[in-house]
Amino acid sequence: MRTKVLLGLAALAVGLSTSVAQNVYSLNVVGYVNVSLQQNKLSFLSLPLAPVDGNYAVGNTIVLDSGNGAQDFANLYSWNVASQSWNPALTWLSGAWDTPSQVISNGVGFFIVSVTNSTLTFVGQVPQGALQYNVPAGVSTLANQVPVSTNFPGSGAAFLGHDFDNLYTWDQAGQQWGPGATFLSGAWDTASPNGPMLNPGDAVFYVNGGAAIPFTQNFTVQ
């Protein structure tokens, strides 16, 4: 019931990010990122790496355990931009998702409700070059495509949002929405005009009051 109530709020355009403990172990072309999951709590996450084989099916990119049953009946919720609602929940059972072919791309967010305290490891390659984003009209999930801690999604010439667009972060510890941020006159009303600080694997809900917003992020591993 608590999960349904919290997720229902998202349909009213209230969004999120995670405060989970996260560690980047490599910024080479190929690496891995750990995120901490807490028992029976909602974590709002994103894919911080791209799959090496290009296969974004959730069965290939998000693996909760090695089939030992520790995460049986954990759930994953992804946002459907077209219907402006949550997709049917995916359930983890016997080492696999019940809909392993569902695609969740790099740069978007999803909820996981873990059944135990655990570590989720993402494995893949660091996207590089001119990375393309497109924030659709309405409510959507948005995340950094690269595994770095940075203010996101940017402002000024780097990000041309609409006045009074909003984004919201998720407080995993408190299981509640953060205060949110508003875009006005080319900047966010956060501590940094470039938006809230996101760690690798974090995501936000973006409420876009106008047309779709395309923008480009240039990134190269040093």
C-alpha positions in Angstrom: 0.0 0.0 0.0 2.7 2.5 0.9 4.4 1.8 -2.5 1.2 2.4 -4.3 0.6 5.7 -2.4 4.1 7.0 -3.1 4.1 6.0 -6.8 0.6 7.6 -7.1 2.0 10.9 -6.2 4.4 10.8 -9.1 1.4 10.8 -11.5 0.6 14.2 -10.0 3.9 15.5 -11.4 5.9 15.2 -8.2 9.3 13.6 -8.9 12.5 12.4 -7.4 16.2 11.4 -7.2 18.2 9.1 -4.9 20.3 9.8 -1.9 21.7 6.2 -1.8 25.3 5.5 -1.2 27.0 5.0 -4.5 30.6 4.4 -5.7 32.1 4.6 -9.1 34.9 2.1 -9.4 36.1 3.0 -12.9 35.9 5.9 -15.3 37.7 3.9 -17.9 35.8 3.1 -21.1 34.4 0.0 -19.3 33.7 0.0 -15.6 31.0 -0.6 -13.0 29.0 1.4 -10.5 27.6 0.2 -7.2 24.4 1.5 -5.7 22.9 0.6 -2.3 19.4 -0.7 -2.0 17.5 -0.7 1.3 15.0 -3.3 2.4 11.4 -2.5 1.5 12.3 1.1 0.4 11.8 2.8 -2.9 15.1 3.7 -4.7 15.0 6.0 -7.7 17.8 5.0 -10.0 19.1 5.2 -13.5 21.6 3.3 -15.7 24.9 5.2 -15.2 26.6 3.1 -17.9 25.7 1.8 -21.4 25.7 -2.0 -22.0 28.7 -3.0 -23.9 26.6 -5.1 -26.3 24.1 -2.3 -26.9 21.3 -4.5 -25.4 19.1 -2.3 -23.1 16.7 -5.0 -22.2 16.2 -4.9 -18.4 17.1 -8.5 -18.2 20.5 -7.6 -19.5 21.3 -4.4 -17.6 19.7 -4.7 -14.2 20.5 -7.9 -12.3 19.5 -8.0 -8.7 21.1 -11.3 -7.6 22.8 -14.4 -8.9 19.6 -16.5 -8.8 20.0 -17.4 -5.1 16.5 -16.1 -4.3 17.7 -13.2 -2.1 15.7 -10.7 -4.1 12.7 -12.8 -5.1 9.6 -10.5 -5.4 11.5 -7.3 -5.6 9.8 -4.9 -8.0 10.8 -2.4 -10.7 8.6 0.5 -11.9 9.3 2.5 -15.0 7.5 5.6 -16.3 5.6 5.6 -19.5 5.9 9.0 -21.2 3.2 8.3 -23.8 0.5 7.4 -21.2 1.9 9.6 -18.4 1.6 6.7 -16.0 3.6 3.9 -14.6 4.2 0.8 -16.6 3.1 -2.5 -15.0 5.5 -3.5 -12.3 8.3 -5.9 -13.2 8.9 -8.6 -10.6 12.2 -10.4 -9.9 11.9 -14.1 -9.4 14.4 -17.0 -9.6 17.2 -14.8 -11.0 15.2 -12.9 -13.7 12.6 -10.3 -14.3 9.2 -11.5 -15.4 9.4 -9.2 -18.5 13.1 -9.3 -19.3 12.7 -7.7 -22.7 11.4 -4.4 -21.4 13.8 -1.6 -22.4 15.1 1.0 -20.0 17.6 3.3 -21.7 20.6 5.2 -20.3 19.5 8.6 -19.2 16.1 7.8 -17.8 15.0 6.8 -14.3 13.1 3.9 -12.6 12.1 2.8 -9.1 13.2 -0.4 -7.5 11.7 -1.7 -4.3 14.2 -4.2 -2.9 13.3 -7.0 -0.5 16.6 -6.8 1.3 19.5 -4.5 2.0 21.9 -5.2 -0.9 24.2 -3.7 -3.5 23.1 -3.4 -7.1 26.1 -3.4 -9.5 25.8 -1.8 -13.0 28.3 -3.0 -15.5 29.0 -1.3 -18.9 30.9 1.3 -20.8 31.1 5.0 -20.2 29.2 6.9 -23.0 31.5 9.4 -24.7 31.3 12.2 -27.2 28.2 14.4 -27.9 25.5 12.7 -25.9 22.0 13.5 -27.0 19.1 14.1 -24.6 15.5 14.9 -25.3 13.1 15.9 -22.5 9.5 15.4 -23.8 6.5 17.5 -23.0 4.8 16.6 -19.8 6.2 14.5 -17.0 9.3 12.2 -17.6 12.2 10.7 -15.9 15.7 12.2 -16.6 19.2 11.2 -15.6 22.8 11.8 -16.4 24.1 9.4 -19.0 27.6 9.3 -17.6 28.8 8.1 -14.1 30.0 11.4 -12.6 28.8 13.5 -9.7 27.6 16.8 -11.2 24.9 19.4 -11.2 22.3 18.4 -13.7 20.7 19.0 -16.3 22.5 22.4 -16.6 21.4 25.9 -17.5 22.2 28.8 -19.8 23.3 27.9 -23.3 23.9 24.3 -22.3 20.2 23.7 -21.4 17.4 25.8 -22.7 14.4 24.9 -20.6 11.1 26.7 -20.2 10.3 29.2 -17.4 8.5 27.4 -14.6 9.6 23.9 -15.6 10.1 21.8 -12.5 12.2 18.9 -11.4 12.0 16.9 -8.2 14.3 14.6 -6.3 13.6 11.6 -4.1 14.8 11.3 -0.5 15.5 7.6 -0.1 16.2 7.8 3.6 13.0 9.7 4.4 10.9 8.0 1.6 9.5 11.3 0.5 9.9 14.0 -2.2 12.6 16.6 -2.0 11.8 20.3 -2.2 12.0 20.4 -6.0 13.5 23.0 -8.3 12.1 25.6 -10.7 13.7 26.8 -14.0 13.4 30.6 -14.4 15.3 33.1 -16.6 17.8 30.4 -17.8 18.8 29.0 -14.4 17.6 26.6 -11.7 16.7 28.0 -8.2 19.0 25.5 -6.5 22.3 26.1 -4.8 23.9 25.8 -8.3 22.1 27.4 -11.2 22.9 24.2 -13.1 20.4 22.2 -11.1 20.6 19.7 -8.2 23.7 17.6 -7.6 23.3 14.0 -9.0 25.5 11.1 -8.1 26.1 8.2 -10.5 22.8 6.3 -10.8 20.6 9.2 -9.6 17.6 10.4 -11.5 14.9 13.1 -11.3 11.3 13.6 -12.4 11.1 16.5 -14.9 7.9 18.4 -15.4 8.1 20.1 -18.9 5.4 22.7 -19.4 6.3 23.4 -23.0 7.7 21.7 -26.2 10.3 18.9 -26.1 13.7 20.1 -25.0 16.7 18.6 -26.9 20.2 19.2 -25.5 23.7 17.9 -25.9 26.2 16.9 -23.2 29.8 16.5 -24.3 31.8 14.0 -22.3 35.2 12.4 -22.7 37.0 10.0 -20.3 40.4 11.6 -19.4 
